[in-house]
């Protein structure tokens, strides 16, 4: 297959506290070094763009959003680009879309590229939806008659026909995304680049978009898809690029890529007590301080026997007292699909927090098929406010053998995710 995107040693450096790349003084130092035939002095320094609390802090004013990224993407591929917030995904797409230039390296692509990087990309707020369709098409290099031939199809797909002659500044974020995606997907670009913006739309529209992206790729076009929704990435893509701290950490099959990404979300080795530094969201009013897996099998790692109860102990610190707290634990598949959810509110109602520390113990019935799963922890109020949320914090591996394997049955096959308790009667 022919290569349509080539990234060679792509690096992007930013100066902290500056909107642009650097200050005038830094630019003068760069110019003097260039006139003397020396290397750019600021490319020798810089810190990895880490946004967690791992302790990797430096004194440099510069950070690398991307560093030495190399890959080739072939004609007709659908590639998922995944990674934690701050890994460099959006920076890479902005370089590809010519929104910004790399500090070092070269990125080449063949054909016409359409990108949807954020809500309202390429739209003029004072123009109507109809006018913006023609504006976007012109930016892509299409003739007016070409755009007009697709106009009805675009409007129907977007679902905003009633408002197509209204200035888009009056659109909701969902309407923006609907129309922007419809334009990007229907004007027949050779390469379609989609960032996380589809999360703004409702579930029905997201599924519609994924179907359209499949159609686009089926017609021989190339799709780059950035999302935190692992189920969507798995259903759409066959290949995944995993970015980690600005570097390309994995390039391979989407199943292995998702596994690599989810495994990396938990920096600890999941042995006994789990580190809780890697928070997805927090209001600063409550914190999971200790999460401990109390199953005997966890002494030697994050494994558990088939059908063995999953036992957890948690300690949460509260900075304020509340009368309506809900704790919840979710179990996710390796593709990011939520398979199970439990909360104290289901049986006991909301919890009344009257002290600074709350402890709970939880036993979860384990009917899951052998394989790898992830646990997510949350603390919320009854009005929906999330106090603390730790996504995919704990990895567990359910073995294909039970603790009492005297029957000799090896559970070495997997159909679905759950093996339900069932009563069979056979005559």
Phi, psi and omega in degrees: 000146181279144180276131180251341177228128178231120176249122183237108175054044181290126176224144178223124183243139177236152174260128183297133177088001181241142177289318179270198184288319187197183178265171179298321180298319179294321179296324178294320177296321177297316181297316180298318179297320181294319180295329179274356181080017180265163178289149175308119185296336185271351176277352178273345185242183178121153182250154173296139184281073179263132184248008180262190182254037185286354179091359180276085180240149180224178183262354184291146176277353184249147173229151175263112174285326174223147179214115173055056180266128181229132173192161172234139176239130185270163179303128175084003179280147169249112187244127175270133176248115186232162181160166180292165173302132180088004181285341179113009184298307183294325177298318179298317180292326178293324176293316179297324182274004179066022174287325176219161181256149177289150175290320177221157175093175182227141175230120182241147171213156182250134175099188184269132184243132174242133183232146176231091189263332178202167184302126177081019179304124176079005180265143172262122189298332183274350178270154178288168176302318180299314181296324180290330174300313179292324178297313180297319178298320178296321178299324179283356177089019181270152175282158183299320182291330177294317180294316181299326180292338181257355190300311182299320180295319179296313182296318180296316181296320185291332181075017180245029183305323182297333186245015188295337179257015176263140176305135187290347177294344177264001179283151168285167179299324178295319178294320176306308184296319180302311182289318181298317179293317180302318179295311184298323185277331187264347181272018169055056173286156175284329179229127179246122183246119184237120175268190190296000189301336182297343178296341180289327183285167177282172186300317182299317181289324177300315179296322178297319180294317180298319176299319179293320179296324175298318179297318180300313180293325179296337177271014175090009179265165185253139181233131170247125189232118177255128180199153170266358178273098185293330179295319179293318178298315182295320184286334187261321192256154172251345182228148180226139168251126180252118177263139181218116180054038176086358181245155176279109185268335183207141175216109183182207182297151184294324180296313179292326180294317178295319177299316179297315181296311182294324178296325182283348180292333179253107185287338180281171180267011176059031181259104179072249182282134186261139173291137184243027182283334190270081184269141176278322181204143178203140179267351184084010182248348178203147183217129166291117182262324180222133171230121185233129174269117189261003177294139180302330183293338184283356178299323183253023178135192188262046180246153179214143180293152173302134179071005179276138181298139175270116184246132186225142170239137181228147173235127181238132177263131177247133176268347175222160178263140183226156180250005188214056185262138175238125172262140177219153177229133180239147176245125183242149175283173179294339176275001180088011180276129178285116184262331182208152181213132176224146179210153179297334184291338182296323185245319188255359184079184181287154185263141180265108182273114181240002180226171184283337181234134177237137179238139172219151175244142185221130172246125181246126176297131185254096174251021186276147177293157177305142179146191185258136179221169181226144179253135177242139184238142179215157172226125188223164171258162184297336179277004177099352180291128177270125179271318180209140184212123182236102188273134176051041185288320188243127174263133173233145177242115180271123185287162178268017174229151178270167179296318177254090187259034183293338180286344179082004180281126176256124182271068189260016176229156184224119173236115185077194181249334186239137173253097188288155171287120185229149177251118183253136173233117182236124178263000000 
